[in-house]
Amino acid sequence: MYYLDQRRDVVRIPPQRLGPELSSVLTELAQQQFEGKLVDGQSLTVTIRNVTPVGEGHIIHGDGGVYQEVQYEALLFKSEIQEVVEGSVVEIRKFGAFVRFGPLDGLLHVSQIMDDRVNIDEHNQRLVGTESKRDLKVGYKVRARVVSLSLSEISPRDSRIGLTMRQPGLGRLEWVQEAHKKAEEKAPSKKASAPAKKETAAKPPAAEKASS
């Protein structure tokens, strides 16, 4: 999921970048330093904006750069175990398919694609179910669940994320729609509303006996 966060950190300004355009320089350097990096080992920084200096910068003996504390707004992406995600197939391999959701890629192993034996059609870059004939190709939209998560701080985009589609409500989006349609067709039709009660005609009052 995506969320916004206000953060503080320190940016090093090289001596050759010091000058009147400090605001734009700070934004550029902060983007280079923080975007694409993990925050607290869990969230990926997608982009940052509204970079503003906090206080005065400081220097370190023997270093010509200036270290400036900054405050900025970060758009973060965090994936969690058991989260349901939607994405696109970006690569087909012998062992499965890679799915891109948000800024990260997850692996759908062949054993987690469908309840069917999967054949690999390398020539056409697709995975095909033996009996169902359902196929998976690059560009197809899918819905999957995150079942394993191992993020890499050194290279977040190379993180190991395991996905599954072998659960109800998951799979290629067309498969999910087909399943919903079949479920609706099998569902018993709603009972017709009960017929209205027959109104009984009011009996006329009994005639009074004539007095003798």
QUIUR-V741138 format. One record per backbone hydrogen bond with DSSP energy under -0.5 kcal/mol. CO is the residue of the C=O (numbers start at 0). NH is the residue of the N-H. E is the energy in kcal/mol with one decimal. If there is no record, write none. Layout:
# QUIUR-V741138
co & nh & e
CO & NH & E
CO & NH & E
This chain:
# QUIUR-V741138
co & nh & e
0 & 77 & -2.8
2 & 75 & -3.1
4 & 6 & -0.5
4 & 73 & -3.0
6 & 71 & -2.4
8 & 69 & -3.3
10 & 12 & -0.6
10 & 67 & -3.0
11 & 13 & -0.6
12 & 65 & -2.2
13 & 16 & -1.9
14 & 17 & -1.1
19 & 21 & -0.8
20 & 24 & -1.9
21 & 25 & -2.8
22 & 26 & -1.9
23 & 27 & -2.3
24 & 28 & -2.7
25 & 29 & -2.6
26 & 30 & -2.3
27 & 31 & -2.1
28 & 32 & -2.0
29 & 33 & -2.6
30 & 34 & -1.5
33 & 36 & -1.7
36 & 44 & -2.9
37 & 39 & -0.5
38 & 41 & -2.1
38 & 42 & -2.0
41 & 78 & -0.5
42 & 38 & -3.4
43 & 45 & -0.8
43 & 76 & -2.3
44 & 35 & -3.5
46 & 74 & -3.0
48 & 72 & -2.6
49 & 51 & -0.5
51 & 70 & -2.8
52 & 54 & -0.5
57 & 66 & -3.4
59 & 62 & -2.6
62 & 59 & -0.5
64 & 59 & -0.5
65 & 12 & -3.4
65 & 67 & -0.7
66 & 57 & -2.2
66 & 68 & -0.5
67 & 10 & -2.9
68 & 53 & -2.9
69 & 8 & -2.0
70 & 51 & -2.6
71 & 6 & -2.8
71 & 73 & -0.5
72 & 48 & -2.2
73 & 4 & -2.0
73 & 75 & -0.7
74 & 45 & -2.8
74 & 46 & -1.1
75 & 2 & -2.0
76 & 43 & -3.0
79 & 82 & -1.8
82 & 84 & -0.5
82 & 145 & -2.5
84 & 143 & -2.7
86 & 141 & -2.6
87 & 99 & -2.9
88 & 138 & -2.9
90 & 97 & -2.6
92 & 95 & -1.0
94 & 109 & -2.1
95 & 92 & -3.4
96 & 107 & -3.4
97 & 89 & -2.8
97 & 90 & -1.2
98 & 100 & -0.6
98 & 105 & -3.0
99 & 87 & -1.9
100 & 103 & -1.6
103 & 100 & -2.2
105 & 98 & -3.1
105 & 107 & -0.5
106 & 108 & -0.8
106 & 162 & -2.7
107 & 96 & -2.4
108 & 111 & -2.5
109 & 112 & -0.8
109 & 113 & -0.5
111 & 164 & -2.9
113 & 115 & -1.8
116 & 118 & -0.5
116 & 129 & -3.2
118 & 120 & -0.6
118 & 127 & -2.8
119 & 121 & -1.0
120 & 124 & -0.5
120 & 125 & -2.0
121 & 124 & -0.6
124 & 137 & -0.7
125 & 120 & -2.9
126 & 135 & -2.0
127 & 118 & -3.7
128 & 132 & -1.2
133 & 128 & -2.8
135 & 126 & -2.0
136 & 139 & -1.9
139 & 88 & -2.3
140 & 172 & -2.0
141 & 86 & -2.1
142 & 170 & -2.8
143 & 84 & -3.0
144 & 163 & -1.7
145 & 81 & -3.2
147 & 161 & -2.0
149 & 159 & -2.6
150 & 152 & -0.6
154 & 157 & -2.4
155 & 158 & -1.8
158 & 160 & -0.7
159 & 149 & -2.4
160 & 106 & -3.3
161 & 146 & -2.8
161 & 147 & -1.4
162 & 108 & -0.6
163 & 144 & -2.3
164 & 166 & -1.0
166 & 169 & -1.8
170 & 142 & -2.4
171 & 174 & -1.2
171 & 175 & -2.0
172 & 176 & -2.2
173 & 177 & -2.1
174 & 178 & -2.4
175 & 179 & -2.1
176 & 180 & -2.2
177 & 181 & -2.5
178 & 182 & -2.2
179 & 183 & -2.1
180 & 184 & -2.0
181 & 185 & -2.1
182 & 186 & -1.4
197 & 199 & -0.6
